[in-house]
Amino acid sequence: MKKSAFDVDHQNSSIESRIVASLERVSQAFRVLLWNESKEYSLSPIQVQVLIFLLHHSDQKRKVSYLADEFNMTKATISDTIKTLEQKQLIKKVYEAHDNRSYTIHLSKKGKEIADRTSQFAKQIQAPIDKLHSADKENLLLSLLDIIHHLNKSGVITIQRMCFTCHFYKANKDGHKHFCGLLNTKLADTELRIDCAEHKLK
């Protein structure tokens, strides 16, 4: 049986396990920072995440079904979140003209202000990344993209709007490692996107 990455004795002799444990520590930091931010506004972490998502994404993605897939939650859970945000007057529903059961979700003025402020919750995590050498940043990005891509293919996480899962992405096109068919141009490692507005699923 393969040993756990959290077995300290094994961890100390395995760099792979130490990397996994390090990622888990970073995920803890995200949870703590998000929780602290949500408490300040009497919101839950998922409510804050939804507000931030609505702030930065298009109308097509501002629907309950899309949000459920985005956050790996049931539609019922997301519907409850939207209901609470509406009661707090942080969002408003805009119903489709042809279907009064279907609606897109928009931030209210107050909701946008809170989303603007809370979207900075990860600045303490970005601070040490800003100080890395450019080559180290590039290697870190590529490694994380590979991990996320694997988790997506394995079904652990669902929606990913990254280059590697995009219809327009071509690897090793005319000798170039990364190529975008939509822009018809090669991409540097540093230009690979993790959340692209033009993403089209393969």
Buried (B, 14 or more C-beta within 10 A) or exposed (E): EEEEBEEEEBBEEBEEBBBBBEEEEEEEEEEEBBEEBBEEBEBBBBBBBBBBBBBEBEEEBBBBEBBBBBBEBEEEBBBBBBEBBBEBEBBBBEEEEEEEEEBBBBBBEEBBEBBEBBBEBBEEEEEEEEEEEEEEBBEEBEEEBEEBBEEBEEEEBEBBBBBBBBEBBBEEBEEEEBBBEEEEEBBEBEEBBEEBEEBEEE
